[in-house]
Amino acid sequence: MAPVVELSSVRVSHGARTVLDVDALSVEPGEVLVVMGPNGAGKSTLLRVMGLLESPTAGEVRFRGAPVTAPVGLAVRRRMASVFQEPLLADATVRANVALGLRFRGQGGPRALARIAMWLERFGIGHLGSRQARTLSGGEAQRTALARALVVEPDILFLDEPFAPLDPPTREALIEDLGRVLRAERTTTVLVTHDRSEAMALADRVGVMMEGRLLQVDDTARVFRAPASEAIARFVGVETILDCRVIEASSDRSVLAAGGQRIEVSQHAEPGERVRLCLRAEDVTLFEGAPKSSPPGTFNRLAGRVERIAPAGAHVRVTVDCGFPLVALMTRRTIEDMRLEDGASVTAHFKSTAPHVLRYGKP
């Protein structure tokens, strides 16, 4: 089956400045692709090109395997739907807003009314059908916009940071409900965001975009666990990034040296090679006191002292001096139970499978 939307050698330039340069990107039927990147990375431009709202300076956009040309552009765009940061609702009732897309497509009657009612219920706003849109909260308005987009049963749904204006509880509830809908309907979706939690909650695949280029497109777990570069690692939330030297190696493991410590990883690298170790904070557990022995090849246990304890949302970020800064993410209850404080002697504990190693070759 052909990709729903496919880009080939697409470039967008504003004067002498290239804002988007994508060699190839495809969105497969039924998948949720999340494109992440910092502000100004080109994410919204990418979405506009894919949604046929902006023509590329060069390259080709294909829909269901066929090139999109000017004569068919409007017909193809009618098979798409978009939701933006601002819901852009008409000054009418919630029910009338959800009906807009169907009206534009000339669809009415009992079947259309049943679909409208179903999508109002799917997003938990059935009781708001007669309310004026201008009286809605931010979350209710965005639920209305999503129902309006999905009631037309689009071939592909484009989402441009639709959760950004919402407060955390409203945002989390809407992400959960939307994820449930997208999985049940297998709606082909492209979401652009700068928020990692949205990608982890919704994405089948993730693309990381910086300076107009897609630097990595892969399964969600692989992007977060095995970023292709240090820049990607930092963006997806890897907090311990460490220069190391390989001192031992076999076919499926390596021992690295850094800061006077030995670190075993379940990746091969050549002895003498310089590498960069990436370790997520949530993969590190802290224990009180000095390290105890562990079976080889299973865990790393590194001695250290607590350097800094800082709030991190619902968790606490603990930086440990192990001869290098190592970051662990812990619950507040664990911090309290351990009576952890600056200067405390601890053991940093993580599996040999947890780190990802970026190889740069011998010096």
C-alpha positions in Angstrom: 0.0 0.0 0.0 1.4 3.4 -1.0 2.2 6.0 1.7 -0.6 8.4 2.3 1.7 11.4 1.9 5.3 11.3 0.6 7.9 14.0 0.1 10.8 13.7 -2.2 13.7 16.3 -2.4 11.5 19.0 -1.0 13.0 22.4 -0.3 11.4 25.6 0.8 13.4 28.9 0.6 12.4 32.4 1.7 14.7 34.5 -0.4 18.3 33.3 0.1 17.4 31.4 3.3 16.4 27.7 3.1 13.9 27.0 5.9 13.1 23.3 4.9 15.3 20.7 3.2 13.9 17.2 3.3 15.3 14.5 1.1 12.6 11.9 1.7 9.7 11.4 4.2 6.7 9.2 4.0 3.6 8.7 6.2 2.3 5.2 6.2 -1.4 4.4 6.4 -2.7 4.2 10.0 0.5 5.5 11.7 1.0 8.5 13.9 4.2 10.3 13.0 5.4 13.0 15.4 7.9 15.5 14.2 9.8 17.1 17.1 12.1 20.0 17.1 12.9 23.4 18.8 11.1 26.6 17.9 12.1 27.7 14.4 13.2 24.3 13.3 10.8 24.3 10.3 8.1 21.9 11.7 5.2 24.1 10.8 6.5 24.7 7.3 6.9 20.9 6.9 3.3 20.5 8.0 2.0 23.2 5.6 3.8 21.5 2.7 2.5 18.1 3.6 -1.0 19.5 4.0 -0.8 21.3 0.6 -1.2 24.7 2.2 2.3 25.9 1.0 4.0 24.9 -2.3 7.6 23.9 -2.0 10.3 25.8 -3.8 11.6 22.5 -5.2 10.7 18.8 -4.9 7.6 16.7 -5.1 4.6 15.9 -2.8 2.8 12.6 -3.6 -0.6 11.6 -2.2 -1.5 7.9 -2.3 1.4 7.3 -4.7 0.4 10.0 -7.2 2.1 13.4 -7.6 0.0 16.3 -6.4 -0.3 18.8 -9.2 -2.2 22.1 -9.4 -5.3 20.6 -11.1 -5.8 18.0 -8.3 -4.6 20.0 -5.4 -8.0 21.2 -4.1 -9.5 17.7 -4.4 -6.7 16.2 -2.5 -6.7 18.9 0.2 -10.4 18.1 0.8 -9.3 14.6 1.9 -7.1 16.1 4.6 -7.9 17.8 7.9 -5.9 20.1 10.2 -6.0 21.3 13.8 -3.9 24.2 15.0 -2.9 25.7 18.3 -5.9 28.1 18.1 -9.1 26.1 17.5 -10.4 28.8 15.0 -14.1 28.0 15.7 -17.0 29.8 14.1 -19.3 32.0 16.2 -21.9 29.3 16.4 -22.8 26.3 18.5 -20.5 23.4 19.2 -22.7 21.1 17.1 -22.7 23.6 14.2 -18.9 23.9 14.3 -18.5 20.1 14.2 -20.9 20.0 11.2 -18.9 22.6 9.2 -16.6 20.2 7.4 -19.5 18.0 6.4 -21.5 21.0 5.1 -18.5 22.1 3.0 -18.5 18.6 1.4 -22.2 18.7 0.8 -23.0 16.0 3.3 -26.1 16.3 5.5 -29.2 14.3 6.6 -29.6 11.7 9.3 -26.2 10.0 8.6 -24.3 13.3 9.0 -26.2 14.0 12.2 -25.4 10.6 13.6 -21.7 11.1 12.8 -21.7 14.5 14.5 -23.3 13.1 17.6 -20.8 10.2 17.7 -17.8 12.5 17.5 -19.1 14.8 20.1 -19.4 11.8 22.4 -16.0 10.4 21.5 -14.4 13.7 22.7 -16.6 14.0 25.8 -18.5 17.1 24.7 -21.9 15.6 23.8 -23.5 17.7 26.6 -22.0 20.9 25.0 -23.6 20.5 21.6 -26.0 23.5 22.1 -23.3 25.7 23.7 -21.9 28.7 21.9 -18.3 28.1 20.9 -17.3 31.5 22.4 -18.2 30.3 25.9 -16.0 27.2 25.8 -12.8 26.7 27.8 -9.6 26.1 25.9 -9.8 22.3 26.3 -13.4 22.2 25.3 -12.7 24.4 22.2 -9.8 22.1 21.2 -12.0 19.0 21.6 -14.5 20.7 19.3 -11.8 21.4 16.7 -10.7 17.8 16.8 -14.2 16.4 16.5 -14.8 18.8 13.5 -11.6 17.5 11.9 -12.3 13.8 12.4 -16.0 13.8 11.6 -15.1 14.1 7.9 -13.1 10.9 8.1 -10.0 12.4 6.6 -7.3 10.3 4.8 -4.8 12.1 7.0 -5.0 14.4 10.0 -2.4 17.2 10.6 -1.9 18.6 14.1 0.2 21.7 14.6 1.0 21.9 18.4 -2.7 21.7 19.4 -2.0 21.1 23.1 0.5 24.0 23.6 -2.0 26.5 25.0 -3.6 24.1 27.5 -2.9 23.8 31.2 -1.2 20.5 32.2 -4.3 18.6 33.5 -6.4 19.6 30.5 -3.6 18.8 28.2 -2.9 15.4 29.7 -6.6 14.4 29.6 -6.9 15.5 25.9 -3.7 13.6 24.9 -5.0 10.5 26.5 -8.4 10.7 24.8 -6.9 11.6 21.4 -4.5 8.7 21.6 -7.4 6.3 22.3 -9.3 7.7 19.3 -6.3 7.5 16.9 -5.5 4.0 17.9 -9.1 2.8 17.6 -9.7 4.5 14.2 -6.2 3.9 12.9 -6.2 7.5 11.7 -3.1 8.4 9.7 -1.8 11.4 11.6 1.2 13.9 11.6 1.7 15.9 14.8 4.4 18.6 15.1 5.5 19.5 18.6 8.5 20.5 20.7 7.2 18.5 23.7 8.8 15.1 24.3 5.9 13.8 26.4 3.4 14.2 23.5 5.7 12.1 21.2 6.1 9.4 23.8 2.3 9.3 24.4 1.1 9.3 20.8 3.8 8.4 18.2 4.4 5.2 16.3 7.4 6.9 14.7 9.3 10.1 15.6 11.2 12.5 13.4 13.6 15.0 14.9 14.0 18.2 13.0 16.6 20.9 13.4 17.4 23.9 11.2 15.0 22.7 8.5 16.4 19.1 8.3 15.2 15.8 9.5 18.1 14.4 11.4 16.5 11.1 12.5 13.3 9.3 11.7 12.7 6.1 13.5 10.5 4.1 15.9 9.6 6.1 18.9 11.5 3.9 21.4 14.6 3.9 19.2 14.8 7.7 18.9 14.6 8.1 22.7 16.9 5.2 23.5 19.3 5.4 20.6 19.6 8.9 19.3 21.7 9.3 16.2 23.8 12.3 17.5 24.6 14.3 20.5 22.3 17.1 19.4 19.4 14.7 19.1 20.3 13.1 22.4 20.1 16.4 24.2 16.8 17.4 22.6 15.1 14.1 23.5 16.1 14.5 27.1 19.3 12.6 27.6 21.1 14.4 30.5 24.2 12.3 31.0 26.4 12.6 27.9 30.0 11.5 28.7 33.2 11.2 26.7 34.8 7.8 27.3 37.6 5.5 26.1 37.0 1.9 25.2 39.4 -0.3 27.3 37.9 -3.8 26.7 35.5 -5.2 24.1 33.9 -8.4 22.9 31.3 -9.0 20.2 28.4 -7.7 22.2 29.8 -5.7 25.0 32.4 -3.0 25.8 34.0 -1.6 28.9 34.5 2.1 28.9 36.7 4.3 31.1 35.6 7.7 32.3 36.4 9.8 35.4 38.3 6.9 37.0 35.2 4.6 36.6 34.6 1.4 34.6 31.3 1.3 32.7 30.1 -1.8 31.0 27.7 -1.4 28.0 25.9 -3.9 25.8 27.4 -2.5 22.5 30.5 -3.3 20.7 33.2 -0.8 20.1 36.9 -1.2 19.4 39.5 -1.0 22.2 41.2 2.5 22.1 38.2 4.0 20.4 36.8 7.3 21.8 33.0 7.2 22.2 30.3 9.3 23.8 28.0 7.6 26.3 24.3 8.7 26.5 22.3 7.7 29.6 18.8 8.7 30.4 18.1 9.9 34.0 15.1 7.6 34.4 17.4 4.6 33.9 19.6 5.4 36.9 18.7 4.3 40.4 20.5 5.6 43.5 21.2 3.5 46.7 22.7 4.7 49.9 26.4 4.0 50.7 29.2 2.4 48.8 28.7 0.0 45.9 28.1 -3.7 46.5 29.4 -6.3 44.1 27.3 -7.3 41.1 27.4 -10.1 38.5 29.6 -9.1 35.5 27.7 -8.0 32.4 24.4 -7.2 34.3 24.6 -3.9 36.2 26.9 -0.9 36.6 27.3 0.3 40.2 29.3 3.5 40.5 30.4 5.2 43.7 29.5 8.9 43.9 28.4 11.8 46.1 25.3 13.9 45.7 26.1 17.2 44.2 22.7 18.8 43.6 19.0 18.0 44.2 16.5 20.0 42.2 12.8 19.8 41.5 11.8 18.4 38.1 8.0 18.6 37.8 6.5 15.6 39.6 10.0 14.2 40.1 13.4 15.3 41.6 16.6 15.5 39.6 19.7 14.4 41.5 23.1 15.1 40.1 25.8 12.8 41.4 29.6 13.3 41.1 31.0 10.0 40.0 34.2 11.5 38.7 31.8 13.0 36.1 28.3 14.4 36.5 25.6 11.7 36.4 21.9 12.6 36.6 19.2 10.4 38.1 15.4 11.1 38.2 13.7 10.0 41.4 10.4 10.4 43.1 10.0 12.8 46.0 8.9 10.0 48.3 12.2 8.1 47.5 14.2 11.2 48.3 12.4 11.6 51.6 12.7 7.9 52.6 16.5 7.9 51.8 16.9 11.3 53.5 19.0 12.2 50.6 21.0 15.5 50.8 23.9 17.2 49.2 27.2 15.5 49.9 25.6 12.1 50.7 27.5 9.0 49.6 25.5 7.0 47.1 25.8 4.2 44.5 24.5 5.0 41.0 23.0 1.8 39.6 22.0 1.1 35.9 21.9 -1.8 33.6 24.6 -2.4 31.0 21.8 -2.3 28.4 20.7 1.2 29.4 23.4 3.4 27.9 23.6 4.2 24.2 27.0 4.7 22.7 27.8 7.1 19.9 31.0 6.0 18.1 33.4 8.6 16.7 36.4 6.4 15.8 39.9 6.3 17.2 41.7 9.5 18.1 
